[in-house]
Amino acid sequence: THNLTHVCLFRSPSDRDGMAEEAKKLAGYAAVDNHVQNNQVVGVGSGSTIVYAVDRLAERVRQEKLNIVCVPTSFQARQLILQRGLTLSDLDRNPELDVAIDGADEVDAALTLIKGGGGCLTQEKIVAGCAKHFIVIADFRKDSSALGQQWKKGVPIEVIPMAYIPVSRAIAKRFGGEAVLRMAISKAGPVVTDNSNFLLDWKFEHAHNWKEVNTAIKMIPGVVETGLFVGMTVCGSECVLWDGGW
Ligand code: 5RP
């Protein structure tokens, strides 16, 4: 059973984008301060928000002399753990985690997540699934009443490279919309994940039963994992109210 805390941030509506970094930092710090204790195994997510959480974790480990072991969800997370001088582990040595902390691209009212904007969704879901508590750090821009309102790029889906066209066609046929191969910024080729796979971004046309869709997409041969995190969130939400000041 997972016990998710959704740390969401609110602030004055002016200067929305300018305040995003401060909001991410506050969310990351709050997650570590409220949910990490001594002698724990901590899953480290991927993306830009998690950097703030890891900064705070490294600070607490130094100041409080904590004994913390970190399991990464990506190459980026692995590098971050090493760069900040934290203890690196893996699921071989630590298959059970006390807590996993990660970002999200969008969080809906039912606490269903879209993840994988950075392409790390498969390892993120594995690590979250091994944790007693899964803490999602999401700033105010990720908060939506229905998926698709905030994150416009669709649901990321990791696929075996040879299957990307059949999978894309199967998704469009069954659920509508379009599942597009994610290309590198240079356009020289597709994005390749840490698992040597490709990514499809499924731009859906309307709301779905995300639990059913997630299960159905995962049954298509060639699909490795989806960026839909459904039902990993059973404990409601905790909101940090922020008025814009420190
Ligand atoms: C990477 C992820 C990230 O957690 C998600 O994209 C959020 O990233 P950021 O904190 O940079 O907004 O799922 O695969």
Residues whose N, C-alpha, C, O or C-beta is under 5 A from the ligand:
A	BS01	5RP	S46 G47 S48 T49 I50 D102 G103 A104 D105 K115 G116 G117 G118 G119 C120 L121
